[in-house]
Amino acid sequence: MLLLGVSCARRVGNRLAESSRTDDLVERRRKVDAARCNFDGSAAAPGDLSAEVGESWRRCANLVSVGRPAPLDLEDADSRWSASPIRMAAQDVVDDLALLATSEDYVAAVTDGSGRIAWSAAGRSMSRLAERANFVRGADWNEAAAGTNAPGLALLTGRPAAVFAAEHWCDGMQDWVCYAAPVRARTGRVLGVVDLSAPWRRASPLALATVVAMSRLVEQRLLAGPWERPDLRLNVLGHPRVELGGRPVRISQRQLEILTILAVRGEASLEELHDHLYGERPVSGGTLKAEISHLRQLLGGAIESRPYRLALTVDADIVDALAALKRGDAEGALRLCGGQLLPGSESPFIIELRNHFDVSLRTALLGHGQPDQLLRFAELYPFDIEVIERADSLTGPDDPLRGDLAARLAHAYR
């Protein structure tokens, strides 16, 4: 088993500083600067760039301004790190990384699965540089937010990445060298990235070896304990119920709506989520962020942002019921349907989804349903006369369901 203790971290730091060959690095910097000057936004990557960096540049050309700093949002910074499986499984590894950064004047960071820095540590001079570059807790270093960078590439490719000097897309990072390696859960999902960064003159392959070693050690710790986020069970057809890892979670109506939207859509920006929840009602974005923040805490940090999405496996009855209807399985959808979708909700998205599901299930049953299925639907919608009459038309005079049908028709006609 790989062990990287405090003394080893110090030795690695010393070797990183000693191993840099200034002349070679200056020549490398010259070539990268020339490649950047010659890049026209669409051509193949210049020969002095790796294919990954060249591809990243092409993606960033029409997406990210070179003068744009990484977006910074300190909201929930503490709760994100507190709920991180990386922290829970391998705090000692993080401590070693912090010691290396502070004693050898590097900046070290751990991101979450969306690319947002959840933890960082730095030496004295690198701390000042990191603050100017927004390479700090709460900053989003996903490629789409911050351009070509090592954590962003590691998240995107699932492989270790090194980005040197002007290989960084944004101006604020072009005097840096950054090394990053992804940390994977046992399922293969990337939980975050371990990063080590310094001024470009201190570039060394040993830094990449260091972050790879640390990420693998974290993965070993994750395998050894119950650190991964549990599954989420969401029942919203009928009596609402939310379970996290088999245990019930008490949440509000608005939080149920947020979970339902994310479960059905997969992801949503803040603006989209606001529209889906409130429509044209004058509700501030801060109110919505507060709801999400509380919900994130209840779920152990398992809501990622930009865009918002659930960072765990979700089993939702509405999603399963819609899938059943799509494949023509009305019985499967009916079996999941314990009632209307969040009937008290005034969310535009929920209202539209509720109507869509009700009409789809009703149409399928009227077209191909059996009498007992139609009656089960009528239990949920007792005043739908057409459904009851359809069931009545499918039963013979001696059918045992006749009495039940007669009673339901009499009730519906009142």
LUMTI-200679 format. One record per residue (C-alpha): residue number from 1; residue in one letter; chain; x, y, z. Coordinates in Angstrom, 1 decimal. Example, Ala and Ser with C-alpha at 12.3 -4.5 7.8 and 13.67 -1.06 7.14 Angstrom:
2
R:1:A:A:12.3:-4.5:7.8 $
R:2:S:A:13.7:-1.1:7.1 $
***
This chain:
414
R:1:M:A:0.0:0.0:0.0 $
R:2:L:A:1.3:3.5:-1.0 $
R:3:L:A:2.2:5.7:2.0 $
R:4:L:A:3.0:9.3:1.7 $
R:5:G:A:3.8:10.8:5.1 $
R:6:V:A:4.9:14.2:6.3 $
R:7:S:A:8.7:13.5:5.9 $
R:8:C:A:8.1:12.1:2.4 $
R:9:A:A:6.0:15.2:1.5 $
R:10:R:A:9.0:17.4:2.5 $
R:11:R:A:11.4:15.3:0.5 $
R:12:V:A:9.2:15.5:-2.6 $
R:13:G:A:8.9:19.3:-2.2 $
R:14:N:A:12.7:19.7:-2.1 $
R:15:R:A:13.1:17.5:-5.1 $
R:16:L:A:10.5:19.5:-7.0 $
R:17:A:A:12.5:22.7:-6.4 $
R:18:E:A:15.9:21.1:-7.2 $
R:19:S:A:14.8:19.3:-10.4 $
R:20:S:A:13.8:22.3:-12.5 $
R:21:R:A:16.2:23.0:-15.3 $
R:22:T:A:15.8:26.7:-16.0 $
R:23:D:A:17.1:26.7:-19.5 $
R:24:D:A:14.8:23.9:-20.6 $
R:25:L:A:11.8:25.5:-19.0 $
R:26:V:A:12.6:28.9:-20.6 $
R:27:E:A:12.8:27.2:-24.0 $
R:28:R:A:9.5:25.3:-23.3 $
R:29:R:A:7.9:28.6:-22.3 $
R:30:R:A:9.0:30.2:-25.5 $
R:31:K:A:7.5:27.4:-27.6 $
R:32:V:A:4.2:27.5:-25.7 $
R:33:D:A:4.0:31.3:-26.1 $
R:34:A:A:4.6:31.0:-29.8 $
R:35:A:A:2.0:28.3:-30.1 $
R:36:R:A:-0.5:30.5:-28.3 $
R:37:C:A:0.3:33.4:-30.7 $
R:38:N:A:-0.2:31.2:-33.7 $
R:39:F:A:-3.5:29.6:-32.5 $
R:40:D:A:-6.4:30.9:-34.6 $
R:41:G:A:-9.2:29.2:-32.7 $
R:42:S:A:-10.0:26.5:-35.1 $
R:43:A:A:-6.9:24.9:-36.6 $
R:44:A:A:-5.2:21.7:-35.3 $
R:45:A:A:-3.2:22.1:-32.2 $
R:46:P:A:0.4:23.4:-32.8 $
R:47:G:A:3.0:20.7:-32.6 $
R:48:D:A:4.4:21.9:-29.3 $
R:49:L:A:1.1:21.3:-27.5 $
R:50:S:A:-0.4:18.1:-26.2 $
R:51:A:A:-3.5:17.0:-28.0 $
R:52:E:A:-5.5:17.5:-24.8 $
R:53:V:A:-4.5:21.1:-24.4 $
R:54:G:A:-5.1:21.8:-28.1 $
R:55:E:A:-8.5:20.3:-27.9 $
R:56:S:A:-9.3:22.3:-24.8 $
R:57:W:A:-8.2:25.5:-26.5 $
R:58:R:A:-10.6:24.9:-29.4 $
R:59:R:A:-13.4:24.3:-26.9 $
R:60:C:A:-12.6:27.5:-25.0 $
R:61:A:A:-12.1:29.7:-28.1 $
R:62:N:A:-15.8:30.6:-28.3 $
R:63:L:A:-16.8:29.9:-24.7 $
R:64:V:A:-14.4:31.6:-22.3 $
R:65:S:A:-12.8:35.0:-22.3 $
R:66:V:A:-9.1:35.0:-21.7 $
R:67:G:A:-9.4:37.8:-19.2 $
R:68:R:A:-12.2:36.1:-17.2 $
R:69:P:A:-11.3:35.1:-13.7 $
R:70:A:A:-12.7:31.8:-12.3 $
R:71:P:A:-16.2:32.4:-10.9 $
R:72:L:A:-16.1:32.6:-7.1 $
R:73:D:A:-19.0:31.7:-4.8 $
R:74:L:A:-18.2:31.2:-1.1 $
R:75:E:A:-21.8:30.1:-0.3 $
R:76:D:A:-21.7:26.6:1.3 $
R:77:A:A:-17.9:26.4:1.1 $
R:78:D:A:-17.7:25.0:4.6 $
R:79:S:A:-20.6:22.5:4.1 $
R:80:R:A:-19.1:21.3:0.8 $
R:81:W:A:-15.8:20.3:2.4 $
R:82:S:A:-17.5:18.9:5.5 $
R:83:A:A:-19.6:16.6:3.3 $
R:84:S:A:-16.7:15.6:1.0 $
R:85:P:A:-16.0:11.9:0.8 $
R:86:I:A:-12.4:12.8:0.2 $
R:87:R:A:-12.1:14.6:3.5 $
R:88:M:A:-13.9:11.9:5.4 $
R:89:A:A:-11.9:9.0:3.9 $
R:90:A:A:-8.4:10.6:3.8 $
R:91:Q:A:-7.9:13.6:6.0 $
R:92:D:A:-4.3:12.5:6.7 $
R:93:V:A:-3.5:12.6:3.0 $
R:94:V:A:-5.0:16.1:2.8 $
R:95:D:A:-2.8:17.0:5.8 $
R:96:D:A:0.3:15.8:4.0 $
R:97:L:A:-0.7:17.8:1.0 $
R:98:A:A:-1.2:20.9:3.1 $
R:99:L:A:2.2:20.5:4.7 $
R:100:L:A:3.9:20.1:1.3 $
R:101:A:A:2.2:23.3:0.1 $
R:102:T:A:2.9:25.5:3.1 $
R:103:S:A:6.5:24.3:3.7 $
R:104:E:A:7.6:24.4:0.1 $
R:105:D:A:5.5:27.4:-1.0 $
R:106:Y:A:3.1:25.7:-3.4 $
R:107:V:A:-0.6:25.9:-3.6 $
R:108:A:A:-2.6:22.7:-3.1 $
R:109:A:A:-6.3:22.2:-3.7 $
R:110:V:A:-9.0:19.6:-3.7 $
R:111:T:A:-12.1:20.2:-5.8 $
R:112:D:A:-15.5:18.6:-5.7 $
R:113:G:A:-17.0:16.6:-8.6 $
R:114:S:A:-18.1:19.8:-10.4 $
R:115:G:A:-14.7:21.5:-10.3 $
R:116:R:A:-15.3:23.9:-7.4 $
R:117:I:A:-12.4:24.1:-5.0 $
R:118:A:A:-13.6:22.7:-1.7 $
R:119:W:A:-10.2:22.9:0.2 $
R:120:S:A:-6.9:24.6:-0.4 $
R:121:A:A:-3.6:25.4:1.3 $
R:122:A:A:-0.7:27.5:0.2 $
R:123:G:A:2.7:28.9:1.2 $
R:124:R:A:3.2:32.6:1.8 $
R:125:S:A:3.9:33.9:-1.7 $
R:126:M:A:1.7:31.4:-3.4 $
R:127:S:A:-1.2:32.3:-1.1 $
R:128:R:A:-1.1:35.9:-2.5 $
R:129:L:A:-0.9:34.7:-6.1 $
R:130:A:A:-3.7:32.3:-5.5 $
R:131:E:A:-6.0:35.0:-4.2 $
R:132:R:A:-5.3:37.2:-7.2 $
R:133:A:A:-6.1:34.3:-9.6 $
R:134:N:A:-9.2:33.1:-7.6 $
R:135:F:A:-7.5:29.8:-7.1 $
R:136:V:A:-9.2:29.6:-3.7 $
R:137:R:A:-12.0:27.8:-1.9 $
R:138:G:A:-15.3:28.4:-3.6 $
R:139:A:A:-13.9:29.1:-7.1 $
R:140:D:A:-15.1:27.1:-10.0 $
R:141:W:A:-12.3:25.6:-12.1 $
R:142:N:A:-14.4:23.5:-14.5 $
R:143:E:A:-13.1:24.1:-18.0 $
R:144:A:A:-16.3:25.7:-19.1 $
R:145:A:A:-16.0:28.3:-16.3 $
R:146:A:A:-12.2:28.9:-16.2 $
R:147:G:A:-10.8:27.8:-19.5 $
R:148:T:A:-7.9:25.3:-20.0 $
R:149:N:A:-6.5:24.3:-16.6 $
R:150:A:A:-5.3:21.1:-14.9 $
R:151:P:A:-8.2:20.5:-12.6 $
R:152:G:A:-10.7:21.1:-15.4 $
R:153:L:A:-8.9:18.8:-17.8 $
R:154:A:A:-8.6:16.1:-15.1 $
R:155:L:A:-12.4:16.3:-14.5 $
R:156:L:A:-13.2:16.3:-18.2 $
R:157:T:A:-10.9:13.4:-19.3 $
R:158:G:A:-10.8:11.4:-16.0 $
R:159:R:A:-7.0:11.3:-16.3 $
R:160:P:A:-4.1:13.1:-14.7 $
R:161:A:A:-3.3:16.4:-16.3 $
R:162:A:A:-0.5:19.0:-16.4 $
R:163:V:A:-0.9:22.5:-17.8 $
R:164:F:A:2.2:24.7:-18.2 $
R:165:A:A:2.4:28.5:-18.4 $
R:166:A:A:0.5:29.9:-21.4 $
R:167:E:A:-1.1:26.5:-22.0 $
R:168:H:A:-3.6:28.0:-19.5 $
R:169:W:A:-6.4:29.6:-21.4 $
R:170:C:A:-6.9:32.6:-19.1 $
R:171:D:A:-4.4:35.3:-18.6 $
R:172:G:A:-4.4:35.2:-14.9 $
R:173:M:A:-2.8:31.7:-14.8 $
R:174:Q:A:-0.2:31.9:-17.6 $
R:175:D:A:2.7:32.3:-15.1 $
R:176:W:A:1.6:29.0:-13.4 $
R:177:V:A:2.2:25.3:-13.8 $
R:178:C:A:-0.6:23.1:-12.4 $
R:179:Y:A:-0.8:19.3:-11.9 $
R:180:A:A:-4.0:17.5:-11.1 $
R:181:A:A:-5.3:13.9:-10.8 $
R:182:P:A:-8.9:12.8:-10.4 $
R:183:V:A:-10.2:10.8:-7.4 $
R:184:R:A:-12.7:8.1:-8.4 $
R:185:A:A:-15.3:6.4:-6.3 $
R:186:R:A:-15.6:2.6:-6.5 $
R:187:T:A:-18.4:3.1:-9.0 $
R:188:G:A:-15.9:5.0:-11.3 $
R:189:R:A:-17.6:8.4:-10.8 $
R:190:V:A:-15.1:11.2:-10.3 $
R:191:L:A:-15.6:12.7:-6.8 $
R:192:G:A:-13.0:15.5:-7.3 $
R:193:V:A:-9.5:16.3:-8.2 $
R:194:V:A:-6.2:16.7:-6.2 $
R:195:D:A:-4.1:19.6:-7.5 $
R:196:L:A:-0.6:21.0:-6.9 $
R:197:S:A:0.4:24.3:-8.5 $
R:198:A:A:3.4:26.6:-8.5 $
R:199:P:A:5.1:29.3:-10.7 $
R:200:W:A:6.1:27.9:-14.1 $
R:201:R:A:9.8:28.0:-13.4 $
R:202:R:A:9.3:25.2:-10.8 $
R:203:A:A:7.7:22.8:-13.2 $
R:204:S:A:8.7:19.1:-12.7 $
R:205:P:A:7.3:15.7:-13.6 $
R:206:L:A:7.7:14.8:-9.9 $
R:207:A:A:4.8:17.1:-9.1 $
R:208:L:A:2.5:15.2:-11.3 $
R:209:A:A:3.7:11.9:-9.8 $
R:210:T:A:2.9:13.4:-6.3 $
R:211:V:A:-0.7:14.2:-7.0 $
R:212:V:A:-1.2:10.9:-8.8 $
R:213:A:A:0.2:9.1:-5.8 $
R:214:M:A:-2.0:11.1:-3.4 $
R:215:S:A:-5.2:10.6:-5.5 $
R:216:R:A:-4.6:6.8:-5.6 $
R:217:L:A:-4.1:6.7:-1.8 $
R:218:V:A:-7.4:8.6:-1.4 $
R:219:E:A:-9.1:6.0:-3.6 $
R:220:Q:A:-7.7:3.2:-1.5 $
R:221:R:A:-9.1:4.8:1.6 $
R:222:L:A:-12.5:5.2:-0.1 $
R:223:L:A:-12.6:1.5:-1.0 $
R:224:A:A:-11.8:0.6:2.7 $
R:225:G:A:-14.8:2.4:4.2 $
R:226:P:A:-18.4:3.5:3.7 $
R:227:W:A:-17.5:6.9:2.4 $
R:228:E:A:-19.5:7.1:-0.8 $
R:229:R:A:-22.7:9.0:-0.9 $
R:230:P:A:-25.8:6.8:-0.4 $
R:231:D:A:-28.6:6.4:-2.9 $
R:232:L:A:-31.7:8.7:-2.8 $
R:233:R:A:-35.2:7.3:-3.0 $
R:234:L:A:-37.8:9.9:-4.0 $
R:235:N:A:-41.5:9.1:-3.9 $
R:236:V:A:-43.7:12.0:-5.1 $
R:237:L:A:-46.7:10.2:-6.7 $
R:238:G:A:-49.1:10.1:-3.8 $
R:239:H:A:-47.8:10.5:-0.3 $
R:240:P:A:-44.3:12.1:-0.6 $
R:241:R:A:-41.4:10.4:1.0 $
R:242:V:A:-37.6:10.9:0.7 $
R:243:E:A:-35.1:8.3:1.8 $
R:244:L:A:-31.3:8.8:1.9 $
R:245:G:A:-29.4:5.5:2.2 $
R:246:G:A:-32.7:3.9:3.4 $
R:247:R:A:-33.4:6.4:6.1 $
R:248:P:A:-36.2:8.9:5.8 $
R:249:V:A:-35.4:12.6:5.4 $
R:250:R:A:-37.9:15.3:6.3 $
R:251:I:A:-37.9:18.1:3.7 $
R:252:S:A:-40.2:20.9:2.7 $
R:253:Q:A:-42.6:21.1:-0.2 $
R:254:R:A:-40.3:23.5:-2.0 $
R:255:Q:A:-37.3:21.1:-1.5 $
R:256:L:A:-39.5:18.2:-2.8 $
R:257:E:A:-40.1:20.3:-5.9 $
R:258:I:A:-36.4:21.0:-6.4 $
R:259:L:A:-35.6:17.3:-6.1 $
R:260:T:A:-38.3:16.3:-8.5 $
R:261:I:A:-37.1:18.9:-11.1 $
R:262:L:A:-33.5:17.7:-10.8 $
R:263:A:A:-34.5:14.0:-10.9 $
R:264:V:A:-36.6:14.5:-14.0 $
R:265:R:A:-34.3:17.0:-15.9 $
R:266:G:A:-30.9:15.8:-14.7 $
R:267:E:A:-29.6:19.3:-14.3 $
R:268:A:A:-30.7:23.0:-14.3 $
R:269:S:A:-29.1:26.4:-14.1 $
R:270:L:A:-30.1:28.8:-11.3 $
R:271:E:A:-32.2:30.7:-13.8 $
R:272:E:A:-33.9:27.6:-15.1 $
R:273:L:A:-34.6:26.3:-11.7 $
R:274:H:A:-36.1:29.7:-10.7 $
R:275:D:A:-38.4:29.7:-13.7 $
R:276:H:A:-39.5:26.0:-13.0 $
R:277:L:A:-40.2:26.7:-9.4 $
R:278:Y:A:-41.7:30.3:-9.4 $
R:279:G:A:-42.6:31.2:-12.9 $
R:280:E:A:-43.2:34.9:-12.9 $
R:281:R:A:-43.7:35.3:-9.2 $
R:282:P:A:-41.3:37.9:-7.7 $
R:283:V:A:-39.1:35.6:-5.7 $
R:284:S:A:-35.4:36.5:-5.3 $
R:285:G:A:-32.5:34.3:-6.4 $
R:286:G:A:-31.2:34.5:-2.8 $
R:287:T:A:-34.4:32.8:-1.6 $
R:288:L:A:-33.8:30.0:-4.0 $
R:289:K:A:-30.1:29.7:-3.1 $
R:290:A:A:-31.1:29.4:0.6 $
R:291:E:A:-33.5:26.6:-0.2 $
R:292:I:A:-30.8:24.8:-2.2 $
R:293:S:A:-28.2:25.4:0.5 $
R:294:H:A:-30.5:23.8:3.2 $
R:295:L:A:-31.3:20.9:0.9 $
R:296:R:A:-27.6:20.3:0.2 $
R:297:Q:A:-26.9:20.1:3.9 $
R:298:L:A:-29.8:17.6:4.4 $
R:299:L:A:-28.3:15.4:1.5 $
R:300:G:A:-24.7:15.5:2.9 $
R:301:G:A:-23.5:18.0:0.2 $
R:302:A:A:-24.8:15.9:-2.7 $
R:303:I:A:-26.0:18.8:-4.9 $
R:304:E:A:-23.5:20.1:-7.3 $
R:305:S:A:-23.8:23.5:-9.0 $
R:306:R:A:-23.3:25.3:-12.3 $
R:307:P:A:-25.5:23.7:-13.3 $
R:308:Y:A:-27.3:22.2:-10.3 $
R:309:R:A:-27.5:18.4:-10.3 $
R:310:L:A:-27.8:15.6:-7.8 $
R:311:A:A:-24.4:13.9:-7.1 $
R:312:L:A:-25.8:10.6:-6.2 $
R:313:T:A:-27.9:7.7:-7.6 $
R:314:V:A:-31.6:8.7:-7.6 $
R:315:D:A:-34.5:6.3:-7.7 $
R:316:A:A:-37.6:8.4:-8.3 $
R:317:D:A:-41.1:7.0:-8.8 $
R:318:I:A:-42.1:9.7:-11.3 $
R:319:V:A:-39.1:9.0:-13.5 $
R:320:D:A:-39.7:5.3:-13.4 $
R:321:A:A:-43.4:5.8:-14.2 $
R:322:L:A:-42.7:8.1:-17.2 $
R:323:A:A:-40.2:5.5:-18.5 $
R:324:A:A:-42.9:2.7:-18.1 $
R:325:L:A:-45.4:4.7:-20.1 $
R:326:K:A:-42.8:5.5:-22.8 $
R:327:R:A:-42.2:1.8:-23.4 $
R:328:G:A:-46.0:1.0:-23.3 $
R:329:D:A:-46.1:-0.5:-19.8 $
R:330:A:A:-49.3:1.1:-18.4 $
R:331:E:A:-49.5:-1.5:-15.7 $
R:332:G:A:-46.0:-0.6:-14.5 $
R:333:A:A:-46.8:3.1:-14.4 $
R:334:L:A:-50.1:2.4:-12.6 $
R:335:R:A:-48.3:0.3:-10.0 $
R:336:L:A:-46.0:3.2:-9.2 $
R:337:C:A:-48.9:5.7:-9.0 $
R:338:G:A:-50.1:6.2:-5.5 $
R:339:G:A:-51.7:9.5:-6.3 $
R:340:Q:A:-51.2:12.7:-8.2 $
R:341:L:A:-47.7:14.3:-8.5 $
R:342:L:A:-47.3:16.7:-5.5 $
R:343:P:A:-51.0:17.9:-5.8 $
R:344:G:A:-50.4:20.9:-3.6 $
R:345:S:A:-47.5:22.3:-5.7 $
R:346:E:A:-47.9:25.5:-7.7 $
R:347:S:A:-44.6:25.1:-9.4 $
R:348:P:A:-45.1:25.6:-13.2 $
R:349:F:A:-42.8:22.7:-13.9 $
R:350:I:A:-44.6:20.4:-11.5 $
R:351:I:A:-48.1:21.4:-12.8 $
R:352:E:A:-47.1:20.7:-16.4 $
R:353:L:A:-45.4:17.4:-15.5 $
R:354:R:A:-48.5:16.4:-13.4 $
R:355:N:A:-50.8:17.1:-16.2 $
R:356:H:A:-48.6:15.3:-18.7 $
R:357:F:A:-48.4:12.2:-16.6 $
R:358:D:A:-52.1:12.1:-15.7 $
R:359:V:A:-53.1:12.5:-19.4 $
R:360:S:A:-50.6:10.0:-20.6 $
R:361:L:A:-51.6:7.3:-18.1 $
R:362:R:A:-55.3:8.0:-18.6 $
R:363:T:A:-55.0:7.8:-22.4 $
R:364:A:A:-53.0:4.5:-22.2 $
R:365:L:A:-55.6:2.9:-19.9 $
R:366:L:A:-58.6:4.1:-22.0 $
R:367:G:A:-57.0:2.6:-25.0 $
R:368:H:A:-55.7:-0.7:-23.7 $
R:369:G:A:-56.5:-1.0:-20.0 $
R:370:Q:A:-58.3:-3.8:-18.3 $
R:371:P:A:-61.3:-3.2:-16.1 $
R:372:D:A:-59.3:-3.7:-12.9 $
R:373:Q:A:-56.7:-1.3:-14.1 $
R:374:L:A:-59.3:1.3:-14.9 $
R:375:L:A:-60.9:0.9:-11.5 $
R:376:R:A:-57.5:1.4:-9.8 $
R:377:F:A:-57.1:4.6:-11.7 $
R:378:A:A:-60.6:5.6:-10.7 $
R:379:E:A:-59.6:5.2:-7.1 $
R:380:L:A:-57.2:8.0:-7.6 $
R:381:Y:A:-59.5:10.1:-9.8 $
R:382:P:A:-63.1:9.2:-8.5 $
R:383:F:A:-64.9:11.7:-10.6 $
R:384:D:A:-63.5:10.6:-14.0 $
R:385:I:A:-66.8:9.3:-15.4 $
R:386:E:A:-65.3:8.3:-18.8 $
R:387:V:A:-62.8:6.0:-17.1 $
R:388:I:A:-65.5:4.3:-15.0 $
R:389:E:A:-67.8:4.0:-18.0 $
R:390:R:A:-65.0:2.4:-20.0 $
R:391:A:A:-64.4:-0.1:-17.3 $
R:392:D:A:-68.2:-0.8:-17.2 $
R:393:S:A:-68.3:-1.4:-20.9 $
R:394:L:A:-65.6:-4.1:-20.6 $
R:395:T:A:-67.4:-6.1:-17.9 $
R:396:G:A:-70.1:-8.7:-18.4 $
R:397:P:A:-73.3:-8.9:-16.4 $
R:398:D:A:-72.0:-11.5:-14.1 $
R:399:D:A:-68.6:-9.9:-13.5 $
R:400:P:A:-67.8:-9.5:-9.8 $
R:401:L:A:-66.7:-5.9:-10.5 $
R:402:R:A:-70.2:-4.8:-11.6 $
R:403:G:A:-71.2:-3.9:-8.1 $
R:404:D:A:-68.1:-1.8:-7.5 $
R:405:L:A:-68.6:-0.1:-10.8 $
R:406:A:A:-72.2:0.8:-10.1 $
R:407:A:A:-71.2:2.4:-6.8 $
R:408:R:A:-68.5:4.4:-8.4 $
R:409:L:A:-70.7:5.6:-11.2 $
R:410:A:A:-73.3:6.7:-8.7 $
R:411:H:A:-70.7:8.6:-6.7 $
R:412:A:A:-69.2:10.2:-9.8 $
R:413:Y:A:-72.6:11.4:-11.0 $
R:414:R:A:-73.4:13.2:-7.7 $
***
